[in-house]
Amino acid sequence: MPTQASAAPYAYITNQLEHNVSVVDLENNQLITNILVGLNPAGVSVCGNTNKIVISSPEEKAIFVLDALKDTVVNKITVGEGPLGIACSTNGKHVYVADWYSHKVHVIDTHQGKITAEISVGKSPAGLVIDSKRQRLYVANRDSNTVTAINLTTNKAVLEIAVGKAPFGLAISPSGDRLYVVNVQSSDVSVIDTDRLKKIADIAVGEWPYCAVVDPTGKRLYVTNQEDETISVIDLDRNIEISKIDSGETPEGIDITADGKKLLVANWGEGSLSVIETHSLSVVSVIKTGAGSRAFGRFIVNK
């Protein structure tokens, strides 16, 4: 891939009702192409500095591997009963998939193109996030109201932590010392100290929150609120909401550029991607993507 200095950011947005992935040029705020994938794509994860992007399709019971340089599907791997949340190792070798129906996380070796391990977790696992420093995977278990911590060296669950009601999206600080758990039905975010694996705070946000992302400085957390159609801005020094940004209809997936200047929000209800300037906390562009834009996971790649 190009060097970091020459790389430009692109967003890969899963459009669940159009069965494709929109590729958006974030320098010029324009749609480049749509990549046809399996039925009702939902989850997405960029595989570190590789050219791989992985997409989950619960309906097809599979994940799709995309080549970000060619914007084509290069592999389809059958996975469980309802693959939803998805996370990829930075070297692209392993993909972790939350299976909504079997209450497991599947570990996939991308070189072999098959499942190499299965890890039992709580009920209805959804969001996943990797802590590379501690070699852990965190899993939000919606119907257990818990988060499972998994040791990636042994592929074993080490602890289940009680959080708010119906945890779904996850975000982690740049240092990995804080995990943020978005609780849909209690309309708050649980904060977990990852060194102690203990919940230390709950932060009130908007109605029906869904996903979150931490900015590169670790100072702010941004949370999509589906019912409010807003983005909560959280001051992480004080663990309080300091502002709300009006978004599009039913905001779901959220990500931020590596320089922290642009916040991107996938709007399910209107099939669009909102571009938000973090300095002014204002929407500067709305890009048409496709019906049911979800983008559940980390979806920005530099290429």
Secondary structure, 3 states (H helix, E strand, C coil): CCCCCCCCEEEEEEECCCCEEEEEECCCCEEEEEEECCCCCCEEEECCCCCEEEEEECCCCEEEEEECCCCEEEEEEECCCCEEEEEECCCCCEEEEEECCCCEEEEEECCCCEEEEEEECCCCEEEEEEECCCCEEEEEECCCCEEEEEECCCCEEEEEEECCCCEEEEEECCCCCEEEEEECCCCEEEEEECCCCEEEEEEECCCCEEEEEECCCCCEEEEEECCCCEEEEEECCCCEEEEEEECCCCEEEEEECCCCCEEEEEECCCCEEEEEECCCCEEEEEEECCCCECCEEECEEEC
